[in-house]
């Protein structure tokens, strides 16, 4: 993997567009999420840590061979 020194404006804009739906989910899904909830995105899955609401969930994804 190539080390990234700086993010271009286009890369930052794309990243913000990708993350916006996740942030909206955290802000509006009051049954599961609170101010301490986080989404951790990894190469092979996503962890939803629901803060004080409990019930952390890991969602695995298939990875390319």
mmCIF file as Biopython writes it, N, C-alpha, C and O atoms, coordinates in Angstrom:
data_model
#
loop_
_atom_site.group_PDB
_atom_site.id
_atom_site.type_symbol
_atom_site.label_atom_id
_atom_site.label_alt_id
_atom_site.label_comp_id
_atom_site.label_asym_id
_atom_site.label_entity_id
_atom_site.label_seq_id
_atom_site.pdbx_PDB_ins_code
_atom_site.Cartn_x
_atom_site.Cartn_y
_atom_site.Cartn_z
_atom_site.occupancy
_atom_site.B_iso_or_equiv
_atom_site.auth_seq_id
_atom_site.auth_asym_id
_atom_site.pdbx_PDB_model_num
ATOM 1   N N  . UNK A ? 1  ? 0.845   -1.169  0.000  1.0 0.0 1  A 1 
ATOM 2   C CA . UNK A ? 1  ? 0.000   0.000   0.000  1.0 0.0 1  A 1 
ATOM 3   C C  . UNK A ? 1  ? 0.893   1.235   0.000  1.0 0.0 1  A 1 
ATOM 4   O O  . UNK A ? 1  ? 1.905   1.280   0.699  1.0 0.0 1  A 1 
ATOM 5   N N  . UNK A ? 2  ? 0.512   2.229   -0.784 1.0 0.0 2  A 1 
ATOM 6   C CA . UNK A ? 2  ? 1.274   3.458   -0.890 1.0 0.0 2  A 1 
ATOM 7   C C  . UNK A ? 2  ? 0.919   4.383   0.270  1.0 0.0 2  A 1 
ATOM 8   O O  . UNK A ? 2  ? -0.252  4.544   0.613  1.0 0.0 2  A 1 
ATOM 9   N N  . UNK A ? 3  ? 1.936   4.984   0.863  1.0 0.0 3  A 1 
ATOM 10  C CA . UNK A ? 3  ? 1.699   5.930   1.947  1.0 0.0 3  A 1 
ATOM 11  C C  . UNK A ? 3  ? 1.166   7.240   1.376  1.0 0.0 3  A 1 
ATOM 12  O O  . UNK A ? 3  ? 1.706   7.763   0.402  1.0 0.0 3  A 1 
ATOM 13  N N  . UNK A ? 4  ? 0.111   7.765   1.982  1.0 0.0 4  A 1 
ATOM 14  C CA . UNK A ? 4  ? -0.491  9.021   1.538  1.0 0.0 4  A 1 
ATOM 15  C C  . UNK A ? 4  ? 0.022   10.148  2.428  1.0 0.0 4  A 1 
ATOM 16  O O  . UNK A ? 4  ? -0.159  10.116  3.645  1.0 0.0 4  A 1 
ATOM 17  N N  . UNK A ? 5  ? 0.652   11.129  1.828  1.0 0.0 5  A 1 
ATOM 18  C CA . UNK A ? 5  ? 1.189   12.259  2.581  1.0 0.0 5  A 1 
ATOM 19  C C  . UNK A ? 5  ? 0.116   13.310  2.847  1.0 0.0 5  A 1 
ATOM 20  O O  . UNK A ? 5  ? 0.007   13.823  3.960  1.0 0.0 5  A 1 
ATOM 21  N N  . UNK A ? 6  ? -0.670  13.629  1.828  1.0 0.0 6  A 1 
ATOM 22  C CA . UNK A ? 6  ? -1.710  14.647  1.939  1.0 0.0 6  A 1 
ATOM 23  C C  . UNK A ? 6  ? -2.953  14.172  1.225  1.0 0.0 6  A 1 
ATOM 24  O O  . UNK A ? 6  ? -2.877  13.360  0.302  1.0 0.0 6  A 1 
ATOM 25  N N  . UNK A ? 7  ? -4.098  14.677  1.652  1.0 0.0 7  A 1 
ATOM 26  C CA . UNK A ? 7  ? -5.363  14.386  0.992  1.0 0.0 7  A 1 
ATOM 27  C C  . UNK A ? 7  ? -5.689  15.558  0.070  1.0 0.0 7  A 1 
ATOM 28  O O  . UNK A ? 7  ? -5.593  16.719  0.468  1.0 0.0 7  A 1 
ATOM 29  N N  . UNK A ? 8  ? -6.070  15.245  -1.144 1.0 0.0 8  A 1 
ATOM 30  C CA . UNK A ? 8  ? -6.500  16.304  -2.059 1.0 0.0 8  A 1 
ATOM 31  C C  . UNK A ? 8  ? -7.907  16.736  -1.665 1.0 0.0 8  A 1 
ATOM 32  O O  . UNK A ? 8  ? -8.598  16.036  -0.924 1.0 0.0 8  A 1 
ATOM 33  N N  . UNK A ? 9  ? -8.322  17.886  -2.165 1.0 0.0 9  A 1 
ATOM 34  C CA . UNK A ? 9  ? -9.687  18.360  -1.897 1.0 0.0 9  A 1 
ATOM 35  C C  . UNK A ? 9  ? -10.714 17.373  -2.441 1.0 0.0 9  A 1 
ATOM 36  O O  . UNK A ? 9  ? -11.748 17.147  -1.813 1.0 0.0 9  A 1 
ATOM 37  N N  . UNK A ? 10 ? -10.440 16.787  -3.598 1.0 0.0 10 A 1 
ATOM 38  C CA . UNK A ? 10 ? -11.363 15.812  -4.194 1.0 0.0 10 A 1 
ATOM 39  C C  . UNK A ? 10 ? -11.473 14.560  -3.333 1.0 0.0 10 A 1 
ATOM 40  O O  . UNK A ? 10 ? -12.566 14.020  -3.163 1.0 0.0 10 A 1 
ATOM 41  N N  . UNK A ? 11 ? -10.340 14.089  -2.784 1.0 0.0 11 A 1 
ATOM 42  C CA . UNK A ? 11 ? -10.361 12.906  -1.907 1.0 0.0 11 A 1 
ATOM 43  C C  . UNK A ? 11 ? -11.129 13.193  -0.621 1.0 0.0 11 A 1 
ATOM 44  O O  . UNK A ? 11 ? -11.902 12.354  -0.159 1.0 0.0 11 A 1 
ATOM 45  N N  . UNK A ? 12 ? -10.920 14.373  -0.044 1.0 0.0 12 A 1 
ATOM 46  C CA . UNK A ? 12 ? -11.639 14.743  1.174  1.0 0.0 12 A 1 
ATOM 47  C C  . UNK A ? 12 ? -13.136 14.853  0.916  1.0 0.0 12 A 1 
ATOM 48  O O  . UNK A ? 12 ? -13.944 14.438  1.746  1.0 0.0 12 A 1 
ATOM 49  N N  . UNK A ? 13 ? -13.507 15.416  -0.238 1.0 0.0 13 A 1 
ATOM 50  C CA . UNK A ? 13 ? -14.919 15.543  -0.603 1.0 0.0 13 A 1 
ATOM 51  C C  . UNK A ? 13 ? -15.554 14.164  -0.768 1.0 0.0 13 A 1 
ATOM 52  O O  . UNK A ? 13 ? -16.662 13.926  -0.288 1.0 0.0 13 A 1 
ATOM 53  N N  . UNK A ? 14 ? -14.853 13.259  -1.446 1.0 0.0 14 A 1 
ATOM 54  C CA . UNK A ? 14 ? -15.361 11.901  -1.636 1.0 0.0 14 A 1 
ATOM 55  C C  . UNK A ? 14 ? -15.516 11.182  -0.295 1.0 0.0 14 A 1 
ATOM 56  O O  . UNK A ? 14 ? -16.520 10.505  -0.068 1.0 0.0 14 A 1 
ATOM 57  N N  . UNK A ? 15 ? -14.536 11.323  0.587  1.0 0.0 15 A 1 
ATOM 58  C CA . UNK A ? 15 ? -14.577 10.672  1.899  1.0 0.0 15 A 1 
ATOM 59  C C  . UNK A ? 15 ? -15.742 11.209  2.729  1.0 0.0 15 A 1 
ATOM 60  O O  . UNK A ? 15 ? -16.431 10.444  3.403  1.0 0.0 15 A 1 
ATOM 61  N N  . UNK A ? 16 ? -15.959 12.512  2.679  1.0 0.0 16 A 1 
ATOM 62  C CA . UNK A ? 16 ? -17.080 13.113  3.402  1.0 0.0 16 A 1 
ATOM 63  C C  . UNK A ? 16 ? -18.412 12.576  2.883  1.0 0.0 16 A 1 
ATOM 64  O O  . UNK A ? 16 ? -19.311 12.289  3.673  1.0 0.0 16 A 1 
ATOM 65  N N  . UNK A ? 17 ? -18.549 12.438  1.561  1.0 0.0 17 A 1 
ATOM 66  C CA . UNK A ? 17 ? -19.776 11.910  0.980  1.0 0.0 17 A 1 
ATOM 67  C C  . UNK A ? 17 ? -20.010 10.457  1.395  1.0 0.0 17 A 1 
ATOM 68  O O  . UNK A ? 17 ? -21.152 10.049  1.605  1.0 0.0 17 A 1 
ATOM 69  N N  . UNK A ? 18 ? -18.946 9.685   1.512  1.0 0.0 18 A 1 
ATOM 70  C CA . UNK A ? 18 ? -19.066 8.291   1.953  1.0 0.0 18 A 1 
ATOM 71  C C  . UNK A ? 18 ? -19.480 8.198   3.421  1.0 0.0 18 A 1 
ATOM 72  O O  . UNK A ? 18 ? -20.280 7.338   3.791  1.0 0.0 18 A 1 
ATOM 73  N N  . UNK A ? 19 ? -18.939 9.079   4.248  1.0 0.0 19 A 1 
ATOM 74  C CA . UNK A ? 19 ? -19.173 9.015   5.690  1.0 0.0 19 A 1 
ATOM 75  C C  . UNK A ? 19 ? -20.482 9.656   6.127  1.0 0.0 19 A 1 
ATOM 76  O O  . UNK A ? 19 ? -21.023 9.290   7.171  1.0 0.0 19 A 1 
ATOM 77  N N  . UNK A ? 20 ? -20.997 10.593  5.363  1.0 0.0 20 A 1 
ATOM 78  C CA . UNK A ? 20 ? -22.198 11.333  5.759  1.0 0.0 20 A 1 
ATOM 79  C C  . UNK A ? 20 ? -23.382 10.424  6.096  1.0 0.0 20 A 1 
ATOM 80  O O  . UNK A ? 20 ? -24.042 10.662  7.107  1.0 0.0 20 A 1 
ATOM 81  N N  . UNK A ? 21 ? -23.686 9.379   5.287  1.0 0.0 21 A 1 
ATOM 82  C CA . UNK A ? 21 ? -24.804 8.511   5.657  1.0 0.0 21 A 1 
ATOM 83  C C  . UNK A ? 21 ? -24.573 7.756   6.973  1.0 0.0 21 A 1 
ATOM 84  O O  . UNK A ? 21 ? -25.521 7.497   7.715  1.0 0.0 21 A 1 
ATOM 85  N N  . UNK A ? 22 ? -23.323 7.408   7.258  1.0 0.0 22 A 1 
ATOM 86  C CA . UNK A ? 22 ? -23.023 6.716   8.514  1.0 0.0 22 A 1 
ATOM 87  C C  . UNK A ? 22 ? -23.231 7.641   9.710  1.0 0.0 22 A 1 
ATOM 88  O O  . UNK A ? 22 ? -23.784 7.230   10.731 1.0 0.0 22 A 1 
ATOM 89  N N  . UNK A ? 23 ? -22.793 8.873   9.581  1.0 0.0 23 A 1 
ATOM 90  C CA . UNK A ? 23 ? -22.976 9.845   10.662 1.0 0.0 23 A 1 
ATOM 91  C C  . UNK A ? 23 ? -24.460 10.111  10.876 1.0 0.0 23 A 1 
ATOM 92  O O  . UNK A ? 23 ? -24.922 10.191  12.015 1.0 0.0 23 A 1 
ATOM 93  N N  . UNK A ? 24 ? -25.210 10.249  9.779  1.0 0.0 24 A 1 
ATOM 94  C CA . UNK A ? 24 ? -26.655 10.460  9.898  1.0 0.0 24 A 1 
ATOM 95  C C  . UNK A ? 24 ? -27.307 9.276   10.600 1.0 0.0 24 A 1 
ATOM 96  O O  . UNK A ? 24 ? -28.204 9.465   11.421 1.0 0.0 24 A 1 
ATOM 97  N N  . UNK A ? 25 ? -26.872 8.062   10.289 1.0 0.0 25 A 1 
ATOM 98  C CA . UNK A ? 25 ? -27.400 6.872   10.957 1.0 0.0 25 A 1 
ATOM 99  C C  . UNK A ? 25 ? -27.146 6.949   12.463 1.0 0.0 25 A 1 
ATOM 100 O O  . UNK A ? 25 ? -28.050 6.687   13.255 1.0 0.0 25 A 1 
ATOM 101 N N  . UNK A ? 26 ? -25.942 7.301   12.856 1.0 0.0 26 A 1 
ATOM 102 C CA . UNK A ? 26 ? -25.633 7.414   14.286 1.0 0.0 26 A 1 
ATOM 103 C C  . UNK A ? 26 ? -26.480 8.487   14.957 1.0 0.0 26 A 1 
ATOM 104 O O  . UNK A ? 26 ? -26.914 8.316   16.097 1.0 0.0 26 A 1 
ATOM 105 N N  . UNK A ? 27 ? -26.715 9.587   14.257 1.0 0.0 27 A 1 
ATOM 106 C CA . UNK A ? 27 ? -27.448 10.707  14.846 1.0 0.0 27 A 1 
ATOM 107 C C  . UNK A ? 27 ? -28.945 10.459  14.927 1.0 0.0 27 A 1 
ATOM 108 O O  . UNK A ? 27 ? -29.615 11.064  15.764 1.0 0.0 27 A 1 
ATOM 109 N N  . UNK A ? 28 ? -29.492 9.591   14.088 1.0 0.0 28 A 1 
ATOM 110 C CA . UNK A ? 28 ? -30.944 9.450   14.029 1.0 0.0 28 A 1 
ATOM 111 C C  . UNK A ? 28 ? -31.478 8.101   14.494 1.0 0.0 28 A 1 
ATOM 112 O O  . UNK A ? 28 ? -32.686 7.965   14.692 1.0 0.0 28 A 1 
ATOM 113 N N  . UNK A ? 29 ? -30.626 7.107   14.675 1.0 0.0 29 A 1 
ATOM 114 C CA . UNK A ? 29 ? -31.099 5.797   15.112 1.0 0.0 29 A 1 
ATOM 115 C C  . UNK A ? 29 ? -31.033 5.734   16.637 1.0 0.0 29 A 1 
ATOM 116 O O  . UNK A ? 29 ? -30.160 5.079   17.207 1.0 0.0 29 A 1 
ATOM 117 N N  . UNK A ? 30 ? -31.962 6.421   17.282 1.0 0.0 30 A 1 
ATOM 118 C CA . UNK A ? 30 ? -31.920 6.589   18.732 1.0 0.0 30 A 1 
ATOM 119 C C  . UNK A ? 30 ? -32.104 5.288   19.498 1.0 0.0 30 A 1 
ATOM 120 O O  . UNK A ? 30 ? -31.696 5.205   20.657 1.0 0.0 30 A 1 
ATOM 121 N N  . UNK A ? 31 ? -32.708 4.266   18.887 1.0 0.0 31 A 1 
ATOM 122 C CA . UNK A ? 31 ? -32.893 2.988   19.579 1.0 0.0 31 A 1 
ATOM 123 C C  . UNK A ? 31 ? -31.562 2.306   19.850 1.0 0.0 31 A 1 
ATOM 124 O O  . UNK A ? 31 ? -31.404 1.632   20.868 1.0 0.0 31 A 1 
ATOM 125 N N  . UNK A ? 32 ? -30.619 2.474   18.961 1.0 0.0 32 A 1 
ATOM 126 C CA . UNK A ? 32 ? -29.351 1.747   19.052 1.0 0.0 32 A 1 
ATOM 127 C C  . UNK A ? 32 ? -28.144 2.630   19.374 1.0 0.0 32 A 1 
ATOM 128 O O  . UNK A ? 32 ? -27.160 2.151   19.937 1.0 0.0 32 A 1 
ATOM 129 N N  . UNK A ? 33 ? -28.212 3.905   19.022 1.0 0.0 33 A 1 
ATOM 130 C CA . UNK A ? 33 ? -27.033 4.763   19.076 1.0 0.0 33 A 1 
ATOM 131 C C  . UNK A ? 33 ? -27.213 5.915   20.052 1.0 0.0 33 A 1 
ATOM 132 O O  . UNK A ? 33 ? -28.326 6.370   20.314 1.0 0.0 33 A 1 
ATOM 133 N N  . UNK A ? 34 ? -26.086 6.372   20.580 1.0 0.0 34 A 1 
ATOM 134 C CA . UNK A ? 34 ? -26.061 7.553   21.440 1.0 0.0 34 A 1 
ATOM 135 C C  . UNK A ? 34 ? -24.783 8.337   21.147 1.0 0.0 34 A 1 
ATOM 136 O O  . UNK A ? 34 ? -24.084 8.037   20.179 1.0 0.0 34 A 1 
ATOM 137 N N  . UNK A ? 35 ? -24.477 9.319   21.959 1.0 0.0 35 A 1 
ATOM 138 C CA . UNK A ? 35 ? -23.304 10.170  21.712 1.0 0.0 35 A 1 
ATOM 139 C C  . UNK A ? 35 ? -21.987 9.402   21.731 1.0 0.0 35 A 1 
ATOM 140 O O  . UNK A ? 35 ? -20.981 9.889   21.216 1.0 0.0 35 A 1 
ATOM 141 N N  . UNK A ? 36 ? -21.982 8.212   22.316 1.0 0.0 36 A 1 
ATOM 142 C CA . UNK A ? 36 ? -20.749 7.439   22.440 1.0 0.0 36 A 1 
ATOM 143 C C  . UNK A ? 36 ? -20.638 6.323   21.407 1.0 0.0 36 A 1 
ATOM 144 O O  . UNK A ? 36 ? -19.670 5.564   21.426 1.0 0.0 36 A 1 
ATOM 145 N N  . UNK A ? 37 ? -21.602 6.212   20.516 1.0 0.0 37 A 1 
ATOM 146 C CA . UNK A ? 37 ? -21.590 5.176   19.490 1.0 0.0 37 A 1 
ATOM 147 C C  . UNK A ? 37 ? -20.549 5.503   18.418 1.0 0.0 37 A 1 
ATOM 148 O O  . UNK A ? 37 ? -20.329 6.665   18.073 1.0 0.0 37 A 1 
ATOM 149 N N  . UNK A ? 38 ? -19.915 4.449   17.902 1.0 0.0 38 A 1 
ATOM 150 C CA . UNK A ? 38 ? -18.919 4.624   16.843 1.0 0.0 38 A 1 
ATOM 151 C C  . UNK A ? 38 ? -19.071 3.508   15.813 1.0 0.0 38 A 1 
ATOM 152 O O  . UNK A ? 38 ? -19.544 2.411   16.112 1.0 0.0 38 A 1 
ATOM 153 N N  . UNK A ? 39 ? -18.654 3.827   14.599 1.0 0.0 39 A 1 
ATOM 154 C CA . UNK A ? 39 ? -18.556 2.835   13.542 1.0 0.0 39 A 1 
ATOM 155 C C  . UNK A ? 39 ? -17.088 2.755   13.159 1.0 0.0 39 A 1 
ATOM 156 O O  . UNK A ? 39 ? -16.480 3.755   12.777 1.0 0.0 39 A 1 
ATOM 157 N N  . UNK A ? 40 ? -16.524 1.562   13.263 1.0 0.0 40 A 1 
ATOM 158 C CA . UNK A ? 40 ? -15.124 1.348   12.909 1.0 0.0 40 A 1 
ATOM 159 C C  . UNK A ? 40 ? -15.094 0.522   11.632 1.0 0.0 40 A 1 
ATOM 160 O O  . UNK A ? 40 ? -15.534 -0.627  11.611 1.0 0.0 40 A 1 
ATOM 161 N N  . UNK A ? 41 ? -14.571 1.120   10.570 1.0 0.0 41 A 1 
ATOM 162 C CA . UNK A ? 41 ? -14.511 0.455   9.283  1.0 0.0 41 A 1 
ATOM 163 C C  . UNK A ? 41 ? -13.125 -0.138  9.115  1.0 0.0 41 A 1 
ATOM 164 O O  . UNK A ? 41 ? -12.118 0.556   9.252  1.0 0.0 41 A 1 
ATOM 165 N N  . UNK A ? 42 ? -13.085 -1.431  8.816  1.0 0.0 42 A 1 
ATOM 166 C CA . UNK A ? 42 ? -11.822 -2.130  8.596  1.0 0.0 42 A 1 
ATOM 167 C C  . UNK A ? 42 ? -11.829 -2.735  7.199  1.0 0.0 42 A 1 
ATOM 168 O O  . UNK A ? 42 ? -12.838 -2.683  6.497  1.0 0.0 42 A 1 
ATOM 169 N N  . UNK A ? 43 ? -10.715 -3.301  6.807  1.0 0.0 43 A 1 
ATOM 170 C CA . UNK A ? 43 ? -10.575 -3.900  5.486  1.0 0.0 43 A 1 
ATOM 171 C C  . UNK A ? 43 ? -11.582 -5.019  5.265  1.0 0.0 43 A 1 
ATOM 172 O O  . UNK A ? 43 ? -12.093 -5.178  4.157  1.0 0.0 43 A 1 
ATOM 173 N N  . UNK A ? 44 ? -11.874 -5.799  6.305  1.0 0.0 44 A 1 
ATOM 174 C CA . UNK A ? 44 ? -12.712 -6.984  6.132  1.0 0.0 44 A 1 
ATOM 175 C C  . UNK A ? 44 ? -14.044 -6.923  6.877  1.0 0.0 44 A 1 
ATOM 176 O O  . UNK A ? 44 ? -14.718 -7.944  7.015  1.0 0.0 44 A 1 
ATOM 177 N N  . UNK A ? 45 ? -14.429 -5.752  7.353  1.0 0.0 45 A 1 
ATOM 178 C CA . UNK A ? 45 ? -15.703 -5.658  8.040  1.0 0.0 45 A 1 
ATOM 179 C C  . UNK A ? 45 ? -15.910 -4.325  8.725  1.0 0.0 45 A 1 
ATOM 180 O O  . UNK A ? 45 ? -15.095 -3.409  8.611  1.0 0.0 45 A 1 
ATOM 181 N N  . UNK A ? 46 ? -17.021 -4.239  9.440  1.0 0.0 46 A 1 
ATOM 182 C CA . UNK A ? 46 ? -17.394 -3.017  10.139 1.0 0.0 46 A 1 
ATOM 183 C C  . UNK A ? 46 ? -17.842 -3.392  11.545 1.0 0.0 46 A 1 
ATOM 184 O O  . UNK A ? 46 ? -18.582 -4.359  11.730 1.0 0.0 46 A 1 
ATOM 185 N N  . UNK A ? 47 ? -17.395 -2.628  12.532 1.0 0.0 47 A 1 
ATOM 186 C CA . UNK A ? 47 ? -17.828 -2.808  13.909 1.0 0.0 47 A 1 
ATOM 187 C C  . UNK A ? 47 ? -18.698 -1.627  14.297 1.0 0.0 47 A 1 
ATOM 188 O O  . UNK A ? 47 ? -18.279 -0.475  14.181 1.0 0.0 47 A 1 
ATOM 189 N N  . UNK A ? 48 ? -19.908 -1.910  14.757 1.0 0.0 48 A 1 
ATOM 190 C CA . UNK A ? 48 ? -20.781 -0.880  15.316 1.0 0.0 48 A 1 
ATOM 191 C C  . UNK A ? 48 ? -20.733 -1.043  16.824 1.0 0.0 48 A 1 
ATOM 192 O O  . UNK A ? 48 ? -21.281 -1.995  17.378 1.0 0.0 48 A 1 
ATOM 193 N N  . UNK A ? 49 ? -20.070 -0.099  17.481 1.0 0.0 49 A 1 
ATOM 194 C CA . UNK A ? 49 ? -19.997 -0.085  18.943 1.0 0.0 49 A 1 
ATOM 195 C C  . UNK A ? 49 ? -21.031 0.930   19.411 1.0 0.0 49 A 1 
ATOM 196 O O  . UNK A ? 49 ? -20.892 2.127   19.158 1.0 0.0 49 A 1 
ATOM 197 N N  . UNK A ? 50 ? -22.061 0.452   20.088 1.0 0.0 50 A 1 
ATOM 198 C CA . UNK A ? 50 ? -23.222 1.288   20.364 1.0 0.0 50 A 1 
ATOM 199 C C  . UNK A ? 50 ? -23.137 2.058   21.668 1.0 0.0 50 A 1 
ATOM 200 O O  . UNK A ? 50 ? -24.165 2.404   22.251 1.0 0.0 50 A 1 
ATOM 201 N N  . UNK A ? 51 ? -21.946 2.328   22.126 1.0 0.0 51 A 1 
ATOM 202 C CA . UNK A ? 51 ? -21.772 3.187   23.297 1.0 0.0 51 A 1 
ATOM 203 C C  . UNK A ? 51 ? -22.459 2.637   24.525 1.0 0.0 51 A 1 
ATOM 204 O O  . UNK A ? 51 ? -22.292 1.466   24.867 1.0 0.0 51 A 1 
ATOM 205 N N  . UNK A ? 52 ? -23.233 3.480   25.193 1.0 0.0 52 A 1 
ATOM 206 C CA . UNK A ? 52 ? -23.888 3.057   26.429 1.0 0.0 52 A 1 
ATOM 207 C C  . UNK A ? 52 ? -25.118 2.210   26.167 1.0 0.0 52 A 1 
ATOM 208 O O  . UNK A ? 52 ? -25.680 1.645   27.105 1.0 0.0 52 A 1 
ATOM 209 N N  . UNK A ? 53 ? -25.560 2.102   24.900 1.0 0.0 53 A 1 
ATOM 210 C CA . UNK A ? 53 ? -26.727 1.288   24.568 1.0 0.0 53 A 1 
ATOM 211 C C  . UNK A ? 53 ? -26.438 -0.196  24.550 1.0 0.0 53 A 1 
ATOM 212 O O  . UNK A ? 53 ? -27.363 -1.008  24.540 1.0 0.0 53 A 1 
ATOM 213 N N  . UNK A ? 54 ? -25.149 -0.566  24.546 1.0 0.0 54 A 1 
ATOM 214 C CA . UNK A ? 54 ? -24.776 -1.976  24.536 1.0 0.0 54 A 1 
ATOM 215 C C  . UNK A ? 54 ? -25.051 -2.635  23.205 1.0 0.0 54 A 1 
ATOM 216 O O  . UNK A ? 54 ? -25.579 -2.006  22.288 1.0 0.0 54 A 1 
ATOM 217 N N  . UNK A ? 55 ? -24.694 -3.895  23.101 1.0 0.0 55 A 1 
ATOM 218 C CA . UNK A ? 55 ? -24.981 -4.662  21.900 1.0 0.0 55 A 1 
ATOM 219 C C  . UNK A ? 55 ? -24.078 -4.370  20.727 1.0 0.0 55 A 1 
ATOM 220 O O  . UNK A ? 55 ? -24.573 -4.122  19.627 1.0 0.0 55 A 1 
ATOM 221 N N  . UNK A ? 56 ? -22.765 -4.388  20.920 1.0 0.0 56 A 1 
ATOM 222 C CA . UNK A ? 56 ? -21.834 -4.190  19.811 1.0 0.0 56 A 1 
ATOM 223 C C  . UNK A ? 56 ? -22.026 -5.287  18.774 1.0 0.0 56 A 1 
ATOM 224 O O  . UNK A ? 56 ? -22.286 -6.440  19.118 1.0 0.0 56 A 1 
ATOM 225 N N  . UNK A ? 57 ? -21.894 -4.919  17.493 1.0 0.0 57 A 1 
ATOM 226 C CA . UNK A ? 57 ? -22.117 -5.864  16.404 1.0 0.0 57 A 1 
ATOM 227 C C  . UNK A ? 57 ? -20.984 -5.727  15.407 1.0 0.0 57 A 1 
ATOM 228 O O  . UNK A ? 57 ? -20.573 -4.617  15.068 1.0 0.0 57 A 1 
ATOM 229 N N  . UNK A ? 58 ? -20.464 -6.893  14.924 1.0 0.0 58 A 1 
ATOM 230 C CA . UNK A ? 58 ? -19.452 -6.900  13.887 1.0 0.0 58 A 1 
ATOM 231 C C  . UNK A ? 58 ? -20.074 -7.453  12.611 1.0 0.0 58 A 1 
ATOM 232 O O  . UNK A ? 58 ? -20.691 -8.518  12.628 1.0 0.0 58 A 1 
ATOM 233 N N  . UNK A ? 59 ? -19.913 -6.736  11.510 1.0 0.0 59 A 1 
ATOM 234 C CA . UNK A ? 59 ? -20.424 -7.153  10.215 1.0 0.0 59 A 1 
ATOM 235 C C  . UNK A ? 59 ? -19.247 -7.505  9.317  1.0 0.0 59 A 1 
ATOM 236 O O  . UNK A ? 59 ? -18.575 -6.599  8.824  1.0 0.0 59 A 1 
ATOM 237 N N  . UNK A ? 60 ? -18.967 -8.798  9.082  1.0 0.0 60 A 1 
ATOM 238 C CA . UNK A ? 60 ? -17.854 -9.159  8.202  1.0 0.0 60 A 1 
ATOM 239 C C  . UNK A ? 60 ? -18.227 -8.972  6.737  1.0 0.0 60 A 1 
ATOM 240 O O  . UNK A ? 60 ? -19.394 -9.101  6.367  1.0 0.0 60 A 1 
ATOM 241 N N  . UNK A ? 61 ? -17.241 -8.669  5.908  1.0 0.0 61 A 1 
ATOM 242 C CA . UNK A ? 61 ? -17.410 -8.556  4.475  1.0 0.0 61 A 1 
ATOM 243 C C  . UNK A ? 61 ? -16.441 -9.501  3.784  1.0 0.0 61 A 1 
ATOM 244 O O  . UNK A ? 61 ? -15.369 -9.802  4.309  1.0 0.0 61 A 1 
ATOM 245 N N  . UNK A ? 62 ? -16.827 -9.961  2.609  1.0 0.0 62 A 1 
ATOM 246 C CA . UNK A ? 62 ? -15.904 -10.777 1.817  1.0 0.0 62 A 1 
ATOM 247 C C  . UNK A ? 62 ? -14.789 -9.894  1.299  1.0 0.0 62 A 1 
ATOM 248 O O  . UNK A ? 62 ? -15.026 -8.757  0.892  1.0 0.0 62 A 1 
ATOM 249 N N  . UNK A ? 63 ? -13.583 -10.413 1.313  1.0 0.0 63 A 1 
ATOM 250 C CA . UNK A ? 63 ? -12.434 -9.653  0.821  1.0 0.0 63 A 1 
ATOM 251 C C  . UNK A ? 63 ? -11.966 -10.245 -0.506 1.0 0.0 63 A 1 
ATOM 252 O O  . UNK A ? 63 ? -12.122 -11.444 -0.741 1.0 0.0 63 A 1 
ATOM 253 N N  . UNK A ? 64 ? -11.393 -9.412  -1.370 1.0 0.0 64 A 1 
ATOM 254 C CA . UNK A ? 64 ? -10.884 -9.944  -2.632 1.0 0.0 64 A 1 
ATOM 255 C C  . UNK A ? 64 ? -9.694  -10.869 -2.383 1.0 0.0 64 A 1 
ATOM 256 O O  . UNK A ? 64 ? -8.905  -10.651 -1.464 1.0 0.0 64 A 1 
ATOM 257 N N  . UNK A ? 65 ? -9.581  -11.882 -3.197 1.0 0.0 65 A 1 
ATOM 258 C CA . UNK A ? 65 ? -8.460  -12.841 -3.068 1.0 0.0 65 A 1 
ATOM 259 C C  . UNK A ? 65 ? -7.167  -12.240 -3.548 1.0 0.0 65 A 1 
ATOM 260 O O  . UNK A ? 65 ? -6.128  -12.901 -3.513 1.0 0.0 65 A 1 
#
